[in-house]
Amino acid sequence: MLDGLGDSVHEFYTVDGSVALAEKLAGFTGGTLAVHVNEMPIKCPVAPLEFAFLSDLCFKRRKMRDRVEIVYVTPLSAAFTKPVASKVLGTMLEERGIRLVTDFSAERVDAAGKKLVSYDGREVPFDLLVTVPTNMGDELIERSGMDDELRFIPTDPHTLRSKAHQNVFVIGDATDLPSSKAGSVAHFQSELLTENVLRAIKKEPLAAEFDGHSNCFIETGGRKAILIDFNYDVEPLPGRFPFPVIGPMPLLKPSRLNHLGKLAFRWVYWHMLLKARKIPFIPAKMSMAGKIFPRQVEG
Ligand SMILES: Cc1cc2nc3c(=O)[nH]c(=O)nc-3n(C[C@H](O)[C@H](O)[C@H](O)COP(=O)(O)OP(=O)(O)OC[C@H]3O[C@@H](n4cnc5c(N)ncnc54)[C@H](O)[C@@H]3O)c2cc1C
């Protein structure tokens, strides 16, 4: 529940918020569930889509799907930021009977009237609103004076050096970069950051190596997940990952193997990432191996 907005408005981006939402959902008997993204960028841009997919499954399992309308409300012009993935994810929303409301720039949440109101006067009524409020950087960044209007740090997209301060490097969610705010991005950046910090200390030219690489599983329900792998220039494409043809994981397609990959990642996190061991076959810079180009997709 968000402060001052009553019992019908919830979020899952904090621990307390997730617990409160779980309790609310357990007692939810039907009506309109609006899943809403207020403004980009947000941490893990696919998280609200996962929530919509898993809600659909949850209500089906509780045999009450016919009593729930699910609406996905986004400020974007499609289900996701990039066209090929948007088409796949948009179709998946449609197949599940989840209504997509795009280009919705929320002016306010009318908690008493139970509706979202956009600047252009559109309204989305709800019985339960699960919103992702505007994500901002930490207060610590504001206190440092290095922040932009969303409390992120203006950062060179390829060297990861602060644009304003030569002796500051930035990775992870704190940057203002157009790469996803995702753990995988922070990880790939960290591999390249070390090299540049060493170069800066030795007063050598920096390597402009970071390409915006992001790699992300999207839980789609029913023990299946989609895997996307992309960077600044290449949008998520279908194909195989990490190897062409043999994969084994399919890209941009729901599969059991991707779901198992996501579960296995827990072990990888604790036993490899935290111990600073390199993950084999997944380089910091995105590889085109196994990806099918849009021309081939259209054909
Ligand atoms: C609901 C949700 C789902 C997500 N799902 C995924 C996913 O499936 N895959 C994925 O890759 N990413 C996912 N993410 C995104 C991922 O969690 C973040 O992108 C990632 O954690 C960013 O790492 P970071 O180190 O930049 O920041 P953080 O992980 O936020 O780390 C910053 C740390 O700084 C600490 N800190 C703050 N202020 C101070 C201070 N003054 N002094 C000392 N320490 C301080 C904080 O306590 C925190 O531990 C998800 C995020 C959310 C919210």
Ligand as a Chemical Component Dictionary entry (heavy atoms), coordinates in Angstrom:
data_LIG
# 
_chem_comp.id                   LIG 
_chem_comp.type                 NON-POLYMER 
_chem_comp.pdbx_formal_charge   0 
_chem_comp.three_letter_code    LIG 
# 
loop_
_chem_comp_atom.comp_id 
_chem_comp_atom.atom_id 
_chem_comp_atom.alt_atom_id 
_chem_comp_atom.type_symbol 
_chem_comp_atom.charge 
_chem_comp_atom.model_Cartn_x 
_chem_comp_atom.model_Cartn_y 
_chem_comp_atom.model_Cartn_z 
_chem_comp_atom.pdbx_ordinal 
LIG C1  C1  C 0 11.065 -5.847  -8.426  1  
LIG C2  C2  C 0 12.417 -5.886  -9.077  2  
LIG C3  C3  C 0 12.764 -6.979  -9.875  3  
LIG C4  C4  C 0 13.999 -7.038  -10.485 4  
LIG N1  N1  N 0 14.324 -8.124  -11.239 5  
LIG C5  C5  C 0 15.522 -8.195  -11.851 6  
LIG C6  C6  C 0 15.879 -9.325  -12.639 7  
LIG O1  O1  O 0 15.113 -10.290 -12.769 8  
LIG N2  N2  N 0 17.086 -9.332  -13.251 9  
LIG C7  C7  C 0 17.971 -8.294  -13.107 10 
LIG O2  O2  O 0 19.086 -8.358  -13.678 11 
LIG N3  N3  N 0 17.679 -7.203  -12.360 12 
LIG C8  C8  C 0 16.481 -7.133  -11.727 13 
LIG N4  N4  N 0 16.164 -6.036  -10.955 14 
LIG C9  C9  C 0 17.069 -4.888  -10.954 15 
LIG C10 C10 C 0 18.281 -5.074  -10.031 16 
LIG O3  O3  O 0 17.850 -5.417  -8.724  17 
LIG C11 C11 C 0 19.076 -3.777  -9.988  18 
LIG O4  O4  O 0 19.273 -3.284  -11.299 19 
LIG C12 C12 C 0 20.436 -4.000  -9.359  20 
LIG O5  O5  O 0 20.271 -4.438  -8.021  21 
LIG C13 C13 C 0 21.275 -2.706  -9.384  22 
LIG O6  O6  O 0 22.451 -2.901  -8.671  23 
LIG P1  P1  P 0 23.192 -1.665  -8.027  24 
LIG O7  O7  O 0 24.379 -2.255  -7.325  25 
LIG O8  O8  O 0 23.410 -0.610  -9.044  26 
LIG O9  O9  O 0 22.174 -1.025  -6.974  27 
LIG P2  P2  P 0 21.542 -1.711  -5.650  28 
LIG O10 O10 O 0 21.401 -3.205  -5.823  29 
LIG O11 O11 O 0 20.342 -0.888  -5.355  30 
LIG O12 O12 O 0 22.684 -1.464  -4.585  31 
LIG C14 C14 C 0 22.917 -0.201  -4.007  32 
LIG C15 C15 C 0 23.335 -0.476  -2.573  33 
LIG O13 O13 O 0 23.783 0.752   -1.992  34 
LIG C16 C16 C 0 23.364 0.768   -0.654  35 
LIG N5  N5  N 0 23.397 2.154   -0.168  36 
LIG C17 C17 C 0 22.518 3.154   -0.414  37 
LIG N6  N6  N 0 22.891 4.261   0.249   38 
LIG C18 C18 C 0 24.029 3.972   0.894   39 
LIG C19 C19 C 0 24.916 4.704   1.740   40 
LIG N7  N7  N 0 24.673 5.990   2.055   41 
LIG N8  N8  N 0 26.000 4.094   2.234   42 
LIG C20 C20 C 0 26.262 2.792   1.932   43 
LIG N9  N9  N 0 25.454 2.039   1.143   44 
LIG C21 C21 C 0 24.373 2.625   0.640   45 
LIG C22 C22 C 0 21.967 0.177   -0.712  46 
LIG O14 O14 O 0 21.549 -0.282  0.552   47 
LIG C23 C23 C 0 22.176 -0.967  -1.717  48 
LIG O15 O15 O 0 22.550 -2.160  -1.083  49 
LIG C24 C24 C 0 14.935 -5.971  -10.298 50 
LIG C25 C25 C 0 14.601 -4.877  -9.492  51 
LIG C26 C26 C 0 13.359 -4.837  -8.888  52 
LIG C27 C27 C 0 13.026 -3.663  -7.986  53 
# 
loop_
_chem_comp_bond.comp_id 
_chem_comp_bond.atom_id_1 
_chem_comp_bond.atom_id_2 
_chem_comp_bond.value_order 
_chem_comp_bond.pdbx_ordinal 
LIG C1  C2  SING 1  
LIG C2  C3  SING 2  
LIG C2  C26 DOUB 3  
LIG C3  C4  DOUB 4  
LIG C4  N1  SING 5  
LIG C4  C24 SING 6  
LIG N1  C5  DOUB 7  
LIG C5  C6  SING 8  
LIG C5  C8  SING 9  
LIG C6  O1  DOUB 10 
LIG C6  N2  SING 11 
LIG N2  C7  SING 12 
LIG C7  O2  DOUB 13 
LIG C7  N3  SING 14 
LIG N3  C8  DOUB 15 
LIG C8  N4  SING 16 
LIG N4  C9  SING 17 
LIG N4  C24 SING 18 
LIG C9  C10 SING 19 
LIG C10 O3  SING 20 
LIG C10 C11 SING 21 
LIG C11 O4  SING 22 
LIG C11 C12 SING 23 
LIG C12 O5  SING 24 
LIG C12 C13 SING 25 
LIG C13 O6  SING 26 
LIG O6  P1  SING 27 
LIG P1  O7  DOUB 28 
LIG P1  O8  SING 29 
LIG P1  O9  SING 30 
LIG O9  P2  SING 31 
LIG P2  O10 DOUB 32 
LIG P2  O11 SING 33 
LIG P2  O12 SING 34 
LIG O12 C14 SING 35 
LIG C14 C15 SING 36 
LIG C15 O13 SING 37 
LIG C15 C23 SING 38 
LIG O13 C16 SING 39 
LIG C16 N5  SING 40 
LIG C16 C22 SING 41 
LIG N5  C17 SING 42 
LIG N5  C21 SING 43 
LIG C17 N6  DOUB 44 
LIG N6  C18 SING 45 
LIG C18 C19 SING 46 
LIG C18 C21 DOUB 47 
LIG C19 N7  SING 48 
LIG C19 N8  DOUB 49 
LIG N8  C20 SING 50 
LIG C20 N9  DOUB 51 
LIG N9  C21 SING 52 
LIG C22 O14 SING 53 
LIG C22 C23 SING 54 
LIG C23 O15 SING 55 
LIG C24 C25 DOUB 56 
LIG C25 C26 SING 57 
LIG C26 C27 SING 58 
# 
